[in-house]
Amino acid sequence: MSTLAITPGALGAVTQETPGARILRRFWGNPIARISVVIILFFALTAGGTALLGALGHHWPYDPNLTNLDQKLLPPSLQHWLGTDNLGRDVLSRMLNGATISLTVGLIAVAVSLGIGVIVGAIAGYFGGLTDQILMRSVDALICFPTFFLILTAVAILGPSLINIVVIIGLVSWTGTARLVRGEFLTIRETEFVKSARVLGQKDWKIIFRHILPNASAPIFVTAVLGIPDAILTEAGLSFLGFGVQPPQATWGNIIADSKTYLLEAWWLILFPGFAIFIASLAFYLAGDALREASNSRS
Amino acid sequence: MSAFIIRRLALTVVLLFIISIISFFIVTLTPGSPYPWGELNPKISAEVKANFRKKFHLDRPLPEQYAFIMHDLFTGNLRSIKDDRPVLSRIMERLPATLALNFTAILISLSFGTLLGVYAARHAGHWQDITGSFVAFLFIALPGFWISYLIAIGLVKVFGVPILGTQSYGIDFPNAAAAGLDRLWHLLIPAIVLALGGLASQSRYLRATMMESLREDYIRTARSKGLAEDVVLYKHALRNSIRPLISGIGMLLPALLGGSVVVETIFAYPGMGRLGYEAVLERDYPTLVALNFVAAALVLLGNLLSDLLYAVVDKRVRLE
């Protein structure tokens, strides 16, 4: 008997780490992940800070919509760190406000697409049969559409407002999530614990949301993180074509679009906003990829 | 084999039907005004609106509208609001340029994506792999319109070379070869920009599947036979890893066709993407329905073709 008496603490130290904690530890051990998180936090804080200041009626460094034709198209200087545009508006102030738009679009669009994708994928994977066939063939059909053009068409018809844009991006981009969730459900529904839950007479929705979904959460979370930059880039592209969030509200895309005619003289109007889009997207992609690596049990 | 083809064809027909319904619904069922001049324009009389509704069958119940639009599309009666020409022929005249652009882009992303993916898998876990992954995400995160503009400005301002359109105008080329090179140049720049994202995602897919293949027994056998590492990688491992890459083309196409809206607009390239952008600006609904439908159908047919080709080459596919 005495040989079996292992101290509970010693065993606990080995087995107590939850899967989530393990993923987080491995994620944080990756320097690229740490840098990405810092960049994302930087963007989130500036966006949040600007939005908060704006709500209180203050602006830093300037009012983003304050025009001053005496100071138009000024290159970067100490007064205007990132220069001014063709109406004399401060580019840095406009970009700070653009950050709020980009991050809002990224987060809400992903929330919409995640909601639809998880529900469709869960229903298709859990119930299978004809339901699965109908849902998945619709996904197959929707995937064939040229994504950006489909979004552009819908935004042009419905009118380019912030809410329309995020909902349309979400409505068009859930197919990947649905496929992924369905795949996870197909595997997990055959496991012992799901079968025993079914034998115990648990309701379908409870098995779906309480038993299966938590076990599929890691890959779903990864696609969510990777979906944010997709939405940011899509909104920037729409803004650039004139179908994004409308002026005078500044977005990273429409700062570039507004200055199309001055691009050869005013390099700062295209370089800085584009760079912001690029760096923000890159940080999200790298963080998402690091998260995938960390949650991959084989590596 | 024939059972496989019949099943695959039947699936394609079903998908084509769903695609046609989706493209019809986007334009007809959305709660915006059906009129290109807006609902409340006082200059438009009720009679003009009634005529418009009649012309596009908007006075009929929905299923009939759908049937009429699809019928009109293929008989050439579905005409553009802009110039009253059949939309199908407007699209068809842009098709060659679009196919050339997208085919070149696919070629670039496949070849360079393969090189980058194999390189990353070969040095998995080392700095070369990390750099390769970083470069891949760099390409994915680049906003297409931004990099297009930077390249366009750079080439025009620094080197003074023309890049817009499909060829340089106002120049007498000494021979056909020079003219051909000029066309190739005009095709290559937008194709490279378009290919960057796909190249990167292809390399990521390939890296993942290559790393699995490299763990297989036949790789150890090939290595222990003393084969050169390049032969092991490109002949043994790549062959068994390439299938997701081929089916990845199907996933690449919608992104390419969508992305070409921006790239074609910037480079003034006369393809379907620019036609689409013009149709959006002009609220040319018939053209929009048709463009979405034709583009999705093209993707579907591309997928069908690659599946069939693959089933011919690889017997394992048919058994699934």
Interface residues (C-beta under 8 A of the other chain):
Chain A: I32 R137 S138 D140 A141 L142 I143 C144 F145 P146 T147 F148 F149 L150 I151 L152 T153 A154 A156 I157 L158 G159 P229 L233 A236 G237 F240 L241 F243 G253 I256 L263 L264 W267 I270 L271 G274 I277 F278 I279 S281 L282 Y285 L286 D289
Chain B: L11 V14 L15 I18 I19 I22 S23 I26 V27 T30 P31 G32 I130 S133 F134 F137 L138 I140 A141 L142 P143 G144 F145 W146 I147 Y149 L150 I153 K157 M251 L253 P254 A255 L256 L257 G258 G259 V261 V262 T265 G273 G276 Y277 V280 L281 R283 L288 L291 N292 A295 A296 A297 V299 L300 N303
